Amino acid sequence: MASAIGAGWRTLRGRASAATLARVVSDNFAGMVVVESGGVIVAASRIASDLLNGGRPLDGHGIRQALPPDMRHAIEQVLAGAVASTELALAVIRRGEGEDDRLVLQYAVTASEVDSGRIACLNFWDVTERRRAEERLSFLASHDPLTGALSRTGLCAAINQRFETERGRGEGLAVLAIDLARFKPVNDALGHAHGDMLLKQVVGRLRATGAAYVARLGGHGFAVAHPGLDGGEAIQFCELIQDRLTLPYQLGPHRAIIGAEVGISHSGVSGFDPDRLLSHADMALSIAREGAGRGHASFSPEMDAGLRARQELETAMQQAMERGEISLMFQPQASLDDGTVIGVEALMRWVHPELGSVSPERFIPVAEETGKIVELGRWILEAACREVAGWPGHLKLSVNVSPIQFELVDVVGEVKEALTRSGLPAHRLDVEITEGIFMSNARAVTDALQRLRNLGVGIALDDFGTGYSSLSYIGRLPIDKIKIDQSFVKRLPGDQQAGVIVRAVMMLSEALDKIVIAEGIETADQAWMLKMMGCKVGQGYHFGRPKTAAEMRAMLAEKSATDRIAG
């Protein structure tokens, strides 16, 4: 193309004859139009006729009727002598309403002299496909390709643009970070195609709320931003979003229901930086996930301090693992008939040189969120099995396994490996789980638990009574033992309601042939009352505080010596 156009221009500038001019232009395979000083087209290439006049000749037509306004204006400037040539520019020709009916031409106009005087030479090229590709790349840089919503980058750019004006800053902006609860089970059960269908519907519902900006941040995380909302109005808008998103979804022949948790930030508190606004909304979302109630929370400066403390704890925990600051403890489990120790629960203790003793309630959630629970869980399982394997054979070992471990690793394989390395018989190990383990993929978890039982490992359901659906698990899942949560036990014997609940659990467990372990027993009266209700096993300070391995070995040796003397 370049050589042909160059030859054409050289011929024109050489004061060509009209016949030569017509031949050069018609043979040119770029769009070329030659206009005389009166504004009439004297020659046009075949491509120019195809693109601008449906294949019909352009010769003899006036530029006002034949050419787009941008091209016409450029030609008029050149013919009038205002400029000798124009820079490359774009002209858009619309042949209909659709995107495919748009033609994008890149053009330039140059003045030349021929026998008839001054003429303007318009050269242009069809760059429609190239422009579509560029626009597509630009769109993908700022939008989510699946749903068409803004991406995080696009949302930040839109917020920045809004805050460039005094009016935008004056109106303020509420930003809502949204996480879809129970999306993963839908995606796993129905497949990714139906999951994608649901995500698209979510974006449609968010747009229908009238939100100024709707973004998908990745996975099942979304965000919306809307101006002019004060604190109370932002909460009302949040509840509107939750109401819309929790309505049933029709996914082909299937129906699905999900939840939505929301964190709210506002430029009045967080300032005008979009990254800070989204970060603060994410902090509030974390609080909304942990709390009860409506499933939403608004950012406050205290959350920022709390997050920094959490990040410091995360860093300290990584160092603790490297330095060996986290150690293994054992809490006795005893028979309520005679107080004999029949087993132990393995626990973790962390003593930090500056923070002091850090409770598991603080560092276990952090370990779960960061994935470090996998390393911690593997360590405590192997270390506890190795230690207890050398104790008297009647003692059983209980080890807690986090729901996150079931999601991230092959728990059955890791239990097998720990038993093989330690030599601990499988029947001496109980794996303790909480009902939260069944919230993501109940079928896979149930299969894993059944395979553990097939090995001979026992399964204990911990913290029973604290979840909203515990009763539904007992009869249909591979569970051998139920641990009554200490929140009920500590209210005995004086609290009648707690007594009724514990008695009902005992009756149900007996009917289903499950062993019951009462946690948090601190007094002889509590132990006696639970024994009278039919409970066989207890755990708590009444039978012993958590002990190091050395302390447990000493206690067991003393008990063995006492038994020999008594015998």
Disulfide bonds with the S-S distance in Angstrom:
none
